Amino acid sequence: MRIISILVFLFTSFVVLAQSEAVKVDALHKQKFEWLINNNIDSITYLLGDKVSYVHSNGWIQNRDEVLNDMKSGKLQYKSIVVEESSVNLIEQTAIVTGKGTFVGKVNTTDFSLKLLYTEVYVKLNGRWKLISRHSCKI
């Protein structure tokens, strides 16, 4: 009976830790949008993995340097991002975020307002979550 109690405790502890980690990733993914709106380049630089693939809803694909350069130059500016739904699926040191939201901003001189579905993949490296892939599509 004691072994069963210990196993139940360990399993419950693991589930609580996994849920806690999922909540952290969900909060980080939402914070990233605030950083994009506020053009917080340092925070975005820290979050993006070295080999991130960032696929926009128009088919535009960017690597890390391209995302950061567009932020610095003002080519891509976000005015507001409202996350309507999001969920996190944890698999070991990988977190897959799926979400739906409204993205408002400007590319060069053209305003946009888009409803998007998106998937983001984060990997925990050296104790920190890094965004390694993002893909969005219009709905």
Secondary structure in CASP SS format (residue, H / E / C, confidence):
PFRMAT SS
TARGET T0000
AUTHOR 0000-0000-0000
METHOD secondary structure of the structure
MODEL  1
M C 1.00
R H 1.00
I H 1.00
I H 1.00
S H 1.00
I H 1.00
L H 1.00
V H 1.00
F H 1.00
L H 1.00
F H 1.00
T H 1.00
S H 1.00
F H 1.00
V H 1.00
V H 1.00
L H 1.00
A H 1.00
Q H 1.00
S H 1.00
E H 1.00
A H 1.00
V H 1.00
K H 1.00
V H 1.00
D H 1.00
A H 1.00
L H 1.00
H H 1.00
K H 1.00
Q H 1.00
K H 1.00
F H 1.00
E H 1.00
W H 1.00
L H 1.00
I H 1.00
N C 1.00
N C 1.00
N C 1.00
I H 1.00
D H 1.00
S H 1.00
I H 1.00
T H 1.00
Y H 1.00
L H 1.00
L E 1.00
G E 1.00
D E 1.00
K E 1.00
V E 1.00
S E 1.00
Y E 1.00
V E 1.00
H C 1.00
S C 1.00
N C 1.00
G C 1.00
W C 1.00
I E 1.00
Q E 1.00
N C 1.00
R H 1.00
D H 1.00
E H 1.00
V H 1.00
L H 1.00
N H 1.00
D H 1.00
M H 1.00
K H 1.00
S H 1.00
G C 1.00
K C 1.00
L E 1.00
Q E 1.00
Y E 1.00
K E 1.00
S E 1.00
I E 1.00
V E 1.00
V E 1.00
E E 1.00
E E 1.00
S E 1.00
S E 1.00
V E 1.00
N E 1.00
L E 1.00
I E 1.00
E C 1.00
Q C 1.00
T E 1.00
A E 1.00
I E 1.00
V E 1.00
T E 1.00
G E 1.00
K E 1.00
G E 1.00
T E 1.00
F E 1.00
V E 1.00
G E 1.00
K E 1.00
V E 1.00
N C 1.00
T C 1.00
T E 1.00
D E 1.00
F E 1.00
S E 1.00
L E 1.00
K E 1.00
L E 1.00
L E 1.00
Y E 1.00
T E 1.00
E E 1.00
V E 1.00
Y E 1.00
V E 1.00
K E 1.00
L E 1.00
N C 1.00
G C 1.00
R E 1.00
W E 1.00
K E 1.00
L E 1.00
I E 1.00
S E 1.00
R E 1.00
H E 1.00
S E 1.00
C E 1.00
K E 1.00
I C 1.00
END
